[in-house]
Amino acid sequence: MKSWRCWGRIPSTAALQEPPIPGDSSSTAKDPALPAYVEYQGDGDVTASMIYVNYGGVDDYKRLEQFGISVKGKIVIARYGEGWRGLKPKLAQDHGAIGCLIYSDPADDGYSIDATYPDGPARPPQGIQRGSVMDMMFYPGDPLTPGVGATENARRLTRETAATVLKIPVLPILMATPR
């Protein structure tokens, strides 16, 4: 998923790169700029209808099921919070979703809870969270060498057969205001 464009019936665009932060020289570096990403996700470019899954937790999927809503064959959109980032796409994959978008809600992680960077500890209004979504509950460590160190002679799995690497594409996004 290289980009995302949808907000109900109102067109919107999600940015995949944060704007510079005044006074932070590392945020003005553009060559190479660090794009939005998460590690250990599936490869792919998917197109499908989207379903909002709140935080994307077990209870959120139970609630959707109560209403007869399935995410099978859809792209889910979840917000960070109330659980580890890797659980959101893992549960989406387990429920048949073909992709997962994750965004930071300022109500949980940003300007509505505290002063934002560089003046405080909260995420700036246009910050994107990055990190791993590896299924570490299955086994931790190098996903291609389960149970052993990733030494030069270690037997390696392929990316496709590694159980802890998700099979669906996952993308953290910066929510844009609807236009």
PyMOL commands that set and color helices and strands:
alter all, ss='L'
color gray80, all
select helices_A, chain A and resi 25-28+58-66+87-94
alter helices_A, ss='H'
color red, helices_A
select strands_A, chain A and resi 38-39+50-52+75-79+99-103+131-132+170-173
alter strands_A, ss='S'
color yellow, strands_A
deselect
rebuild
show_as cartoon
